[in-house]
Amino acid sequence: LRTTLLLTPWLFHSAMPLSANIVNNDVAVVGCGVLGTSLCRQYLEQENKATTDAGHIVGITKTTGRHESILSEVLLGNDDDDDDNVERFSVATYEDIVAQKKTYKHVIFCAPPSGFEDYPGAVKDAMEQLWDKSLNGVFCFTSSGAVYADTGQTVTETSETMPAEASPRVARLVNAEAACIAGDGTVLRLAGLYTLTRGAHNFFLSKEEIPRRGDGVLNSLHYDDAAGACLAAISCDGKKVRGVTMLISDGNPSTRRGVCESAVKNAAFVDKTVPRFTGGEDDEDVGKVYDGRWSNEVLGWRPRYASFDAFMTSS
């Protein structure tokens, strides 16, 4: 059996061959916020929906509170094959999935740390409870480039991260990454995520003055492109990406002032002005530059939006 997994128009990886004895080709997305919802929607938009081994995808949440809105957001705009998509997508709580003892070929853990008392423990539990490692699939954990220190230098997938003692946030992330790698999972360190209405630019443009350096470097990644990178990871042969850490960004960093200048080009921010950045040269918050070219090559992936500015001037 073979299936064409064309997840988004901007991914250029080749078709993924599937062994004839694989029955479970399902995907679980733990955390169905903006990123998880985009993941589910893009998975359903793959070109060959009629393939018998295309798989079912489930969005997993802590509670049922947003289930109705998630279903609406994911299925909206897929009218051509609405019945097929309804069959292939569902949403459930983590508790219910674990109780059913259901396992999946691929698991993408994109729930944020804020929802867990023990974030590394939650990642480990999801690997043990949900992932069927025998199917040569992928467990993908979305981390953050915030694990790197702001040194003004270029960082890659192999650059040193800050120690867990640096801050509670760093501790949660690096320990969760360690749990993922120890279980043979794949870590995707994502750049600063944004949409038109979410991201650092929204905070900056709500202020008249920001007590930080305007030339501090920011690395960006649209939520939809982050989802595309995750889906590219699960399209790879599991042996190729298991136990691997990747760095994902659009490859075109800007600055705090720069993202504000880009944002006000968009009609949505026509009434906003670029704030004053008052941080001095002695402010050590200079940022860093992400170089994820190796990750892009391994995944066969590139972003739809080449830069934050490109998104703001095209939407």
N, C-alpha and C positions, 0 to 999 in steps of 0.2 A: 504494500500500500504506500502511496505517496500523497501528500497534501501540500497545497500551496498556501503558505501562511503569509499573505501580503497584508500586514497589519495597518500600515498607513502609507499614503502616497510618497512620503519622504524617506521611507526605509528602503534600502537597496540590497538587503541580504537575499540569498537564494532560497529556493524551496527547501524545506526541512524534510528529509526522508524519515518515515516512521516504520518501525519494525512491524511485521504482520501479526506478531503475537501481542501487541499492545492494545489493550481494551480500554484502560483508563487513561484518557488524554485530557482530563479535566483540569481546570485552573481555579485556584482559590485566591481571592484578593482580601487580605486581612487589613481592614481599615478602608472605609468607603466614603472618604471625604472628597475634596476636589480632585486629588490625584487618583484615588481609587476609582472614582466614578468615570474619569477619563479613560483609565485602563480598561474598564469593563466595556465602555462604549466603543473604543477603538477595536477591541478584540472582536466584537460583534460585526464590525464593519469590514472584516477581512473579506477578500474577494470571493473565495470559494466556500460559501456558506453551506452548500449542499453536500459537502464531503461527509461521509459517514463517521469519520474519525475526527471531525472538527472540534469536538469536545464541548462540554458545558462549563460555564463560568459562574462562580458564585461570589457575591460581595458579602463579606463577613463583618458584622458590627458587634458592638458590646450590648446594645439594646435595640428594641424595635422602633424607637422613636422616629427615625428618618426613613424607614423602609419604603413608605409610599412615595416620598419625594425622590429617593434613589432610583426606584423603578421607573418613575416618570422621566428623570434626567437621562438615564441610560438608554431607555427604549425610544425616547423622543427622536424623531427624524429618521427612523428606520422603517418607514411605512411599507417599502417594497416587499420586505420579508418579515413583516411584523409577527406573524404567527410563529415563524421559525425562531425569531429572536426571543419571543416569550418562552418558548420551549428551552432555549439554550441558556437563558439568564435567570438567576434567582438571587434572592437576598435572604440572609439568615443570621441569627446571632451565633457567636462563637460557642456559647454554651450548648445550643441545639446541635451544631455541627459535630462537636466532640461527643455528645450523647449518641449520635447516630453512628459513630466510629467510621465516618467517611474519610477517605484519604484521597490525595490528589497527586497527579504527576508533577504539576507545577504549583508553587505557592509564592505569592508576592506579598511581603509584609511591608505595608506602607502606612501603618498607623503611627501617629506621632507619640513621642515619649510622654506627653502631658496626660494621656489617658491611663497610665499604668504606674503603680507604686514600684514595681520591679520590672523595668523595661527589658533588661537583658534576659530575665527569667521568662518574660512573655514571648520573646523571640525564640528562646530555646523550647518552650512549651509548644509553640506553633509548629516548630520543626518536628518535634516528636509526635504530636497528635495528628497533624494534617498531611505531612509530606510522605509520599511513598517513594523512597530513594531508589527502589529496585527498578523503576521505570526509566532511568536515565534522564529524568527531568531536572528542573532547577528550582531551588529555593532562593528567592531574590529578596534581600533586605535593603530598603532605601534608607541610607544614612545621609550625612551632610558634610560638605567641605568645611564646616565649622570646626572640625576636629584638627585642622591645621592652624598653627599660630599665624597671627597677622604680622609678618616680617617684611612685607613688601617684595618678597622673592617669588619665583615661579615654583609651583608645586605640581607633582605628578602623582600617579597611583602609588608609587613606592616611597614618597616623601615621609619623613618622620611626623607623627602626630603629636599633639600635646598630651601630657600625662593625664591620667584620670583625675589626679589631684588638682588640676587646673581650675575646674569648676564643676558643680553638679551636672550641668548640661553636657559638658565634655565627657564626664564619667559615664553618664547614661549611654551616650553614643558609642564611645570606644569599647565599653564592656559589652554592649549589644552586638557590635561588629565582631568582637572576639567570640561571642557565643555562636554567631552565624558561621564564621570561618571554621570554628572547631567542629561544627556539625556538617561541614562540607558544603556550606551554602555560598552564595555569591553576594557581595556587598557592592552597592552602587552609591557612591558619595555624590550627592546632587548639589549643584550650584543653587543660588538663591532663586526660589520659585516665584513665578508671577503670572497673573492674568491682567486684563485691563483694569480690574477693580481690586486686585490683591497684589501685595508686594511692597518693597521698601519705598517705591515712589509715592504710593498713597500716603504713607506716614510722613515722608518728607514734605510733600506738597500741602499737608494740613498745618504746617508750621511756618512761622515767619522767620524763625531763627533756629538753627541746629548747632549745638556746641560741639561739633566734630569737624574733622578735616573734609573739605569739599573734594580734595583730590584723592581721598581714600578709595582704593580699588574695590569694585563690586563685580562679581561674576554672576551671570544670569542664566536662567533656563525656564522656558515657558512650561506650565504644567502639562500641556499636551505633549510637548517634546520629552518631558521626563517620563510620561507614560509610554511613549513610543520606545524609549531606551529600555525600559523594563520589559516590554513585550519583545524587543529584539533579543534580550538576554534569554528569555524562555524559549526563543526560537532556535537558539544555538544547541548543538550537541552538549548534553550535560557535562561530559568529560572535558569539554573545552573551557568551561567557565566555573566549574565547581572549585571552591576554595580560593577564588580570585576576588580581589578588590579592584573596583573600577572608579574612574572619576568622570563625571558627566556634566558638561556645560555647553553653552552655545559656541564657545571658543573665541568670543569677542568681548572681553571685559570692558567695563566702563568705569566711571567714578560716581561718587554720590551726587556731585553736581551734574555730571553727565547724564545720569538717568533722569534727573529732573528736567534737564533741557530737552531730552528726547520725549518725555511724557507730555510736556506742554505743546508739542507739535500735534498732538492728537486732539480732536474736537471735544473729547470727553473732559479735557482739562484746560479748555480755552480760557476759563475764568481764573486759572491758578497762576501764581508767579513762583519763580525759583527762589527758595528761601536763602537767607544768608547763612553760610557755613563759617562759624567763628573759631573752629579749632586751629591751633597754631602748629608751626613746624615741629614743636617739641611733643606734639600729640603722637603717640606711638601706634595709633589705630590706623595704619596705612594700608591694611588689606593684604592680599596676595593674588597672584595670577594663576589660574588653573590651566594646566596643559593636559588634556585628556585625549590626545591624538591616538595613543596606543589603544585606549578603550574603544574609541570610535572604530578603529580598524578591526579589532577582535569581534565587535558586535555587528560590523557592517552597517553602521548607523550614522546618520547625520541629522541635525535639527531642521525642522521646517522653517523656523525663524532664526536666521543667521545671527541676529543680535537683538538686543532690547530695542534699539533704535529702529531696526527693520520692522519689528512688530508694531511699534507705535505709529510708524508712518504708513503702515499698510492696512491697519484695522479701522 
